[in-house]
């Protein structure tokens, strides 16, 4: 008899939420994490009295998105969330809110007036085409833009592309901008909490009723989507967890029931098979048996653990990744340049994502001081020190005088999401070709970003297992 119902390989936030949700369905779960701590990129730790996160984070779609669904259904403890604020660009004139609707473009004087008009027209065209199924989902942003725009405008659009996908506007689709800016709401799997099949076949009248409701919903959704051109807010249902990312991680850990066992410093070396079905995993020290294995590591690495069909291995090799550099600066005093909540994207000289996270919770920095994180997409993976210098130089140019306030400097080099949302990139989905082997993580679902995307992947995992009669 297997030792566990489910073994979760990987103790990042996707693995932990998978374990939590499956345990609440009565499964005896083992989580194996190769590092000495769990949480992955959803974590916080102290550096010289400042509490840094593993990269700046905005938790999105909290009103009715995947994390709200998971928290309402499975969490015993829920973090306190603080309203996220706004997105900005920084110029020599200071901060300006990033436009999120056509009306905002009228006053967005960071860009030439002619360019603002062209971008508004392009946005209206793209959203209309998408709403009625006429937009090529793989069309690059660059190809969709009007010709003859200024360099500043191209730099601005490129910065937004990097912010949303980690790749340039030539590798990022128009769809990604529309979804990433919340013009189009990401869908949530609705059928994981209801019976997958009715006890009796539906009658003709029942089917007709459902069809009518679906049609009305689609029409309403189209009109709602188009109306966001005038009313959309970029920071829709976004927040930051008070106390830092570790408060979200702790909420997951504190919610774990007794039927979950977590083992750290346990490196999975092999996913075990018998009669073409998964039966457990092998680590450095021993083997564990289970009915089901949920793999939440890097999907590109999955073929190292188990034999897979050649065509599936080729698909996994197409998963795109982005390497990021975060520079955390602990400031000796609060600066007026960072007197806001939210984040900023600098585009004149280069793209970064910056957040003064101590503005959400004063305890994140020592009294009277401030903590700001700046994240960059790394272009030269073989020259990390050169990338650090280039990034720091950009910060010093963007915020004159900040060098006199820096008392703590801390660097992080990470893969922010296991899969980047690029035009030709691949996402694995919750099922593998091997029976009893399921998948979760930010390279299995391409909706949203970060922890929210991890939430989507867990919902899809539950949905797949329910359809397969595993729950």
C-alpha positions in Angstrom: 0.0 0.0 0.0 1.4 3.5 -0.9 2.7 5.6 2.0 1.0 8.7 0.7 -2.0 9.6 -1.5 -0.1 12.4 -3.1 3.6 13.4 -3.2 4.2 17.1 -4.2 7.7 17.5 -5.7 8.7 21.1 -4.9 7.9 23.3 -1.9 7.5 26.7 -3.7 4.2 28.5 -3.4 2.6 26.4 -6.2 3.6 23.2 -4.4 2.4 24.4 -1.0 -1.0 25.5 -2.3 -1.3 22.2 -4.2 -0.6 20.3 -1.0 -3.0 22.5 1.1 -5.9 22.1 -1.4 -5.4 18.4 -1.9 -5.2 17.8 1.8 -8.5 19.6 2.4 -9.9 17.0 0.0 -8.8 14.3 2.4 -5.5 13.3 0.7 -2.5 12.3 2.8 0.2 14.6 1.2 4.0 14.7 1.4 5.9 17.8 0.1 9.5 17.4 -0.8 11.6 20.6 -1.1 15.3 20.5 -2.1 16.2 23.7 -0.3 16.4 24.2 3.5 13.3 26.5 3.4 10.0 26.5 1.5 8.2 29.2 -0.4 10.4 29.7 -3.4 9.9 33.2 -4.8 7.1 33.9 -2.2 9.3 34.7 0.7 10.9 37.5 2.8 14.0 37.7 4.9 16.0 40.3 6.8 19.1 42.2 5.6 20.7 44.6 8.0 17.4 45.4 9.7 15.4 45.7 6.4 12.9 43.0 5.4 13.3 42.2 1.7 10.9 40.1 -0.4 12.2 37.7 -3.1 11.6 40.4 -5.7 8.9 43.1 -5.7 5.4 41.6 -6.0 1.9 42.9 -6.8 -0.8 40.3 -6.0 -3.5 40.7 -8.7 -7.1 39.7 -9.3 -7.8 39.5 -5.6 -11.5 40.5 -5.8 -12.7 37.5 -7.7 -9.6 35.8 -9.1 -7.9 32.5 -8.3 -6.3 33.4 -5.0 -9.7 34.7 -3.7 -11.2 31.4 -4.7 -8.5 29.4 -3.0 -8.5 31.5 0.2 -12.2 31.4 0.6 -12.4 27.6 0.1 -9.2 26.3 1.6 -7.3 28.8 3.8 -7.8 28.7 7.5 -5.8 31.9 7.9 -5.9 34.8 5.4 -3.4 37.6 5.1 -4.3 41.2 5.5 -4.0 43.0 2.2 -3.2 46.7 1.6 -4.5 48.4 -1.5 -1.7 48.3 -4.1 -1.9 51.9 -5.4 -1.0 52.9 -8.9 1.5 52.3 -11.7 3.8 55.2 -12.7 6.5 56.2 -15.1 9.3 58.4 -13.9 10.7 61.2 -16.0 12.8 64.3 -15.2 9.6 66.0 -14.3 8.7 63.3 -11.6 6.0 60.6 -11.6 3.1 60.2 -14.0 0.4 57.5 -13.8 0.5 55.0 -16.6 -2.6 55.3 -18.7 -5.2 52.5 -18.4 -7.9 53.9 -20.6 -8.4 56.1 -23.6 -9.3 59.1 -21.4 -6.0 58.9 -19.5 -4.0 59.0 -22.8 -5.3 62.6 -23.4 -3.4 63.9 -20.4 -0.4 61.6 -20.6 2.0 64.3 -21.8 5.1 62.1 -21.3 4.5 61.1 -24.9 4.0 63.3 -28.0 0.3 64.2 -28.6 0.3 62.6 -32.0 1.6 59.3 -30.6 -1.0 59.3 -27.8 -3.7 59.6 -30.5 -2.2 56.7 -32.5 -1.8 54.5 -29.4 -5.4 55.1 -28.4 -6.6 54.2 -31.8 -4.5 51.0 -31.8 -5.7 50.0 -28.4 -9.4 50.5 -29.4 -8.8 48.4 -32.6 -7.0 45.6 -30.7 -9.6 45.4 -27.9 -12.5 45.4 -30.4 -10.9 42.7 -32.5 -10.2 40.6 -29.5 -13.7 41.0 -28.1 -15.2 39.6 -31.3 -12.6 36.9 -31.9 -10.8 38.7 -34.8 -7.4 39.3 -33.2 -4.5 37.1 -34.0 -3.4 35.9 -30.6 0.2 35.6 -31.7 0.7 39.0 -33.2 3.6 40.9 -31.7 3.0 44.3 -30.2 5.6 45.8 -32.4 3.8 44.7 -35.6 0.5 46.0 -34.3 1.8 49.5 -33.6 1.3 52.4 -36.0 4.5 53.4 -37.9 6.4 56.6 -37.4 6.1 56.8 -33.6 8.8 58.6 -31.6 11.7 56.7 -29.9 10.2 57.6 -26.5 6.9 56.0 -27.4 8.6 52.8 -28.7 10.7 52.7 -25.4 7.5 53.2 -23.4 5.7 50.3 -25.1 8.8 48.1 -24.9 9.0 48.8 -21.1 5.4 47.8 -20.7 6.1 44.6 -22.6 9.0 43.7 -20.4 6.9 44.5 -17.3 4.1 42.1 -18.5 6.1 39.3 -20.0 9.7 39.7 -19.3 10.4 40.0 -23.0 10.5 42.7 -25.6 7.6 44.0 -27.7 8.8 41.9 -30.6 8.3 38.7 -28.4 5.2 39.8 -26.5 1.7 39.5 -28.0 -1.0 42.2 -28.2 -3.2 39.7 -26.2 -0.7 39.9 -23.3 -1.0 43.6 -23.0 -4.8 43.5 -23.0 -5.0 40.8 -20.4 -2.0 42.1 -18.4 -3.5 45.6 -18.1 -6.9 44.1 -17.0 -8.8 45.4 -20.1 -9.8 41.7 -20.4 -10.4 39.9 -17.1 -8.8 36.5 -16.7 -11.2 33.7 -16.3 -11.4 31.4 -13.3 -12.2 27.7 -13.4 -15.7 27.7 -12.1 -16.5 23.9 -12.1 -14.0 22.6 -9.5 -16.5 23.2 -6.7 -19.5 21.6 -8.3 -20.3 18.1 -9.6 -18.5 17.5 -12.9 -21.5 15.6 -14.3 -25.3 15.8 -13.5 -26.8 12.5 -12.3 -29.2 12.4 -15.3 -28.6 13.7 -18.9 -29.9 17.3 -19.2 -33.2 17.8 -20.9 -33.5 19.9 -24.1 -35.1 22.7 -22.1 -32.2 22.6 -19.6 -29.6 22.7 -22.4 -31.5 25.6 -24.1 -31.5 27.5 -20.8 -27.8 27.1 -20.3 -27.2 28.2 -23.9 -29.3 31.3 -23.5 -27.4 32.2 -20.3 -24.1 31.7 -22.0 -25.1 33.9 -24.9 -26.3 36.7 -22.6 -23.1 36.4 -20.6 -20.9 36.7 -23.7 -22.8 39.8 -24.9 -22.6 41.4 -21.5 -18.9 40.5 -21.3 -18.2 42.1 -24.7 -19.9 45.3 -23.7 -18.2 45.3 -20.3 -14.8 44.8 -22.0 -15.3 47.6 -24.4 -16.5 49.9 -21.7 -13.2 49.6 -19.9 -11.6 51.7 -22.6 -13.2 54.6 -20.8 -13.2 53.4 -17.2 -10.5 50.8 -16.7 -8.2 51.0 -13.7 -4.8 49.3 -14.0 -4.6 48.4 -10.3 -8.0 46.6 -10.4 -8.3 44.3 -7.4 -4.5 44.4 -6.6 -2.9 44.5 -3.2 0.2 43.9 -1.2 0.2 41.6 1.8 0.8 43.6 5.0 4.0 42.3 6.6 5.5 41.3 3.3 5.4 38.2 1.1 6.2 36.0 4.1 2.7 36.8 5.5 1.1 35.1 2.5 3.5 32.2 2.8 2.7 31.9 6.5 -1.0 32.0 5.8 -0.6 28.9 3.6 1.6 27.1 6.1 -0.6 27.9 9.1 -3.6 26.6 7.1 -2.0 23.1 6.5 -3.8 20.3 8.3 -2.1 17.4 10.0 -2.3 15.1 6.9 0.4 17.2 5.2 4.1 16.4 5.8 6.7 18.8 4.6 10.4 17.6 4.3 13.0 20.2 3.4 16.6 19.4 2.1 15.0 16.5 0.3 16.1 16.6 -3.4 13.9 14.6 -5.7 16.1 12.6 -8.1 13.7 10.4 -9.9 9.9 10.1 -10.4 9.2 6.3 -10.2 7.1 4.3 -12.6 5.6 0.8 -12.7 3.5 -0.5 -15.6 3.7 3.0 -17.2 2.1 4.6 -14.1 3.7 6.8 -11.6 4.1 5.2 -8.2 6.3 7.6 -6.2 9.6 9.4 -6.2 13.2 8.8 -5.2 15.4 11.3 -3.3 19.0 11.3 -2.3 18.3 9.2 0.7 15.3 7.0 0.1 12.2 6.4 -2.0 8.6 7.3 -1.2 5.5 5.7 -2.7 2.2 7.3 -3.6 -0.9 7.0 -5.8 -0.2 10.4 -7.4 2.8 12.7 -7.9 2.3 16.5 -8.5 5.5 17.9 -10.0 5.9 21.7 -9.4 9.5 22.2 -10.4 10.8 23.6 -13.7 8.9 21.8 -16.5 11.9 22.1 -18.7 13.7 19.9 -16.2 10.9 17.2 -16.0 12.6 14.9 -18.6 15.5 14.6 -16.2 13.3 12.9 -13.7 11.1 10.6 -15.8 11.0 9.2 -19.4 8.6 11.1 -21.5 7.4 10.9 -25.1 9.8 12.7 -27.5 7.2 15.1 -28.8 6.2 16.2 -25.3 9.9 16.7 -24.4 10.2 18.9 -27.4 7.3 21.0 -26.3 8.7 21.4 -22.8 12.0 22.6 -24.4 10.1 25.6 -25.9 9.2 27.0 -22.5 10.7 30.5 -22.4 12.3 31.9 -19.3 13.5 35.3 -18.1 16.3 36.1 -15.7 15.8 39.1 -13.4 18.0 41.2 -11.2 16.5 42.9 -8.1 18.4 45.6 -6.3 17.1 46.4 -2.8 18.1 49.7 -1.4 17.7 50.5 2.3 17.5 54.3 2.6 18.6 56.2 5.7 15.5 58.4 5.4 12.2 58.6 3.5 12.6 60.3 0.1 9.9 62.5 -1.5 10.6 60.7 -4.8 9.1 57.5 -3.3 6.1 59.1 -1.5 3.6 56.8 -3.1 2.2 53.2 -3.0 2.3 51.1 -6.1 5.2 50.7 -8.5 7.0 52.6 -11.3 8.4 51.8 -14.7 11.2 53.9 -16.1 11.4 53.9 -19.8 13.6 56.8 -21.0 16.8 55.0 -20.4 15.7 51.5 -19.6 12.9 49.4 -18.1 12.7 48.6 -14.4 9.9 47.7 -11.9 10.4 49.6 -8.6 8.4 49.4 -5.4 8.9 51.3 -2.1 7.5 48.4 -0.1 8.1 49.9 3.3 5.3 52.4 2.5 2.8 49.5 2.9 4.1 48.6 6.4 6.5 50.7 8.4 7.8 47.5 10.1 9.5 46.4 6.9 12.2 49.1 7.4 13.8 50.5 10.6 12.0 53.5 12.0 12.3 56.6 9.8 13.9 54.7 7.0 12.7 53.4 3.7 13.1 50.2 1.6 12.8 50.3 -2.2 13.2 47.4 -4.6 14.2 47.7 -8.3 13.8 44.8 -10.7 15.5 44.5 -14.1 15.4 42.0 -16.9 18.9 40.8 -17.4 20.2 40.8 -20.9 23.6 39.3 -20.5 23.4 36.1 -18.3 27.1 35.6 -18.6 28.0 39.0 -17.1 26.0 39.4 -13.9 28.4 41.9 -12.3 28.2 44.1 -15.5 24.4 43.9 -15.3 24.5 45.0 -11.7 26.6 48.0 -12.5 24.4 49.0 -15.4 21.2 48.7 -13.3 22.6 50.7 -10.4 23.8 53.4 -12.8 20.2 53.7 -14.2 18.8 54.0 -10.7 21.2 56.8 -9.8 20.3 58.7 -13.0 16.6 58.2 -12.5 16.6 59.3 -8.9 19.3 62.0 -8.4 20.6 62.2 -4.9 19.6 58.6 -3.9 23.2 57.6 -3.6 23.5 59.8 -0.5 20.7 58.0 1.2 21.8 54.4 0.6 22.8 52.5 3.7 21.9 48.9 2.6 22.3 47.4 -0.8 21.2 43.8 -1.6 21.2 42.0 -4.9 18.9 39.0 -6.0 19.2 37.1 -9.2 16.1 35.0 -9.9 13.9 33.5 -12.5 10.7 35.4 -11.5 8.3 33.0 -13.2 9.1 29.6 -14.5 7.6 30.4 -17.9 7.6 33.7 -19.7 4.4 34.6 -21.7 6.0 34.9 -25.2 4.6 34.4 -28.6 6.1 31.1 -29.3 6.5 30.0 -25.7 4.9 26.8 -24.4 2.9 26.2 -21.2 2.5 22.6 -20.0 -1.0 22.5 -18.5 -1.9 20.4 -15.5 -1.7 16.9 -17.1 1.5 15.0 -18.2 1.5 12.2 -20.7 2.2 9.8 -17.8 -0.8 8.5 -15.8 -0.9 9.7 -12.2 1.7 12.5 -12.8 0.2 16.0 -12.6 1.8 19.4 -13.0 1.5 22.8 -11.3 3.4 26.0 -11.3 3.9 29.2 -13.3 5.0 27.3 -16.4 1.8 25.4 -16.6 -0.6 28.3 -16.9 0.0 31.6 -18.7 -2.7 33.8 -17.0 -1.6 36.8 -15.0 1.7 36.8 -13.2 3.6 35.5 -10.1 1.6 34.2 -7.2 -1.7 34.8 -9.0 -0.6 32.7 -11.9 0.5 30.0 -9.4 -3.1 30.2 -8.1 -4.5 29.6 -11.5 -2.3 26.6 -12.0 -3.5 25.1 -8.7 -7.2 25.6 -9.7 -6.5 23.9 -13.0 -4.7 21.0 -11.2 -7.8 20.5 -9.0 -10.1 20.7 -12.1 -8.0 18.1 -14.0 -7.9 15.7 -11.0 -11.6 16.0 -10.5 -12.3 15.3 -14.1 -10.0 12.2 -13.9 -11.9 11.0 -10.8 -8.9 11.5 -8.5 -10.8 13.8 -6.1 
